Amino acid sequence: MGSVVMGASLRKSMIMTAVVLMGATGLPVRAAEPTATGLWEQVDEETGKPESWFKITERNGIYEGAFVKIFFKPGEDPNWVCDKCQGADQGRPVQTLTLIRGMRRNGLSYEGGTIMDPRDGQVYRALMRLTPDGQTLEVRGYLGISLFGQSQVWHKLPDNSLSSQETRPAAKGTAAPQKK
């Protein structure tokens, strides 16, 4: 009976040691938080129809977001170029532009970056906030302080949406982007 108790005690000690070592080495003990990387949909706030898709990527702790698809309305130029953009982006097709640059993650928030409005080429400071379930991303561009800005709400898309031949309508029951 002594060896059974000693065996159970030894197993318990080994498990506790493993838990302590995992914490000390920085290995995650719980599930990882969701991330903003991936494919996102922005919908027209008046019609609720898809307006554009963005892909957010991370490289060396810096997050960027680019157009991957624009749903042009009848009469809009599908060859839209950014005539008012500055530098290397001037005259480039809007559908190829990186709009979000320099964002750094802080938990579920992303800060310290910029967002460019391709309609006028203006670059704004930016914040992004991800919901805990990782399905909604609030993207806010602003001047000076975040109080003076505008937000859009983007919805997560499955990563394989781009390879799908069908255009996916906006998710039913989701709120349209909000301006603040």
C-alpha positions, 0 to 999 in steps of 0.5 A: 500500500505504501508503494501505491501512495508513493506512486500517486505522490510521485505522479502528482509531483511530476505533474506539478513540476511540468506545470511550473516548467511550462509557466517558466518557459513561457509555453502557453498553459491555456488556449491562445487568444484569437488574432486579427490575422485572416480574411475580413468582410466590410459591408455597406452600412446602408444596404448590408451588402459586402463592400470589400474583403481585407486580409490582415497578415502579421510579420515580425509582430507588425500587422498589415491589412490589404484589400483582396476583393472589392464588390463594385456597384454598377457604374463604379470603375473596376479599374479604380486607381489611387490618384490621390495617394502619396509616394509609391501608392500613387496611381496604383490599383486600389484593389492592390493597396495595403491600407493598414500598416504598422499595427502592434498587438496588445491583447485583443487590441492593435495600436500604433499603426495607420490606415489610409482612405483610398478615396482621398489618399489621407492617412489616419492613425488607427486602432483595431479591437477584436472581440474575444470570440475572434469573429468581429473586428472594430477598425477605427481611423482618427486624427489626433485622439481616437475620439475624433474618428470613424469606426467600421465593424468587420466580420471574420470570413473563413480562410477559404472564402477567396478560393470559393467561386461564389460571392458570399453575402454578408452574414445574416443578423450581423450589425452593419458597420458603425460610424462614431 
